[in-house]
Each structure stands twice: as C-alpha cells, then as structure tokens.
Amino acid sequence: MRQIALINGDIAIGTDGGMLMYSGAPRIKQDLTLALSEEYGTDRFHPTWGSVLTQYLGQLLSPEMQQLVRAEVNRVLQNYLIIQQNDVIRDTTVDIQGRFDTSDVVQAVGKITVIQVLDAIYLSATLTTLARQTVTISQQVSA
C-alpha cells in the first residue's frame, strides 16, 4: 500500500517534482511515528488513535513507570495491527484487489525498549512484517 510521505509534517516532493510515496517498512515507520506522536483521542474519525505517552513526562524514573510506557507503546502497536487486519479483511470481503503486499503488513511485535533521561523518554520497538522484514520504530517523547 502506498501513501504520501511526510517529512517534518510536510508533504515530501520526489525528484520528479511529484509527491514522494512510501510503502512497506517506511510507510509502517511513518504510520507508527504519527500514532505515537498524536495525543490519544484527538482524531474524531479515529478515537482510539494516538497515545498518552506525554502523561509520563516528568514522572519519577521507576520500573513501574517504564512498564506503563511499554504497555502504552504495545497498545498503540496492537491497535495498528487491528486496523491493518480489518483493512485486509474488508478488501477480501468486497473482492477488491488487495491494497497490501507482504511488506506492508505487520506480523509480530518484538522487543519494546524504554529509556528515560531527565525529562525525555526514548523508546524503540521492533516489528516483523509478513515479508520477514524487520522494522524498528524509534521515538523521543519530550515536552
């Protein structure tokens, strides 16, 4: 599945002067970076999109806080997988040629790492696509 590439919130322009498009791992990275950056519940068309990661900024570093952040990252990733699965099912149900290929669909969520340094949270998550590609999402959450 192809989608418009965004760089620093702006539509990216390719060398041909047209819009740059992402698919596969770059599309998954862009989708999840946006999902982790957007405040949970602010999209009226997708009320479960986004995260509550900013609520953890400034919290005392503890194993419990790190586990809460990991759980929130996992919730966002699982939400993304459900959305993908629903799209694939919808495509096959209405007999549309699938929009996804194996590099576009996340198969599994791997390790989620959380590091807190002063007032910033650094996180990364490793995913595997159906094409067996590894996709690593890295995100900094700060005020």
Secondary structure, DSSP 8 states (H G I E B T S, - for coil): --EE-EETTEE-B-TTSSB-EE-HHHHHHHHHHHHHHSBTT--TTSTT-SB-GGGGTT----HHHHHHHHHHHHHHHHHHHHHHHHHHHHHHHTT---S--TTTSEEEEEEEEEEEETTEEEEEEEEEETT--EEEEEEEEE-
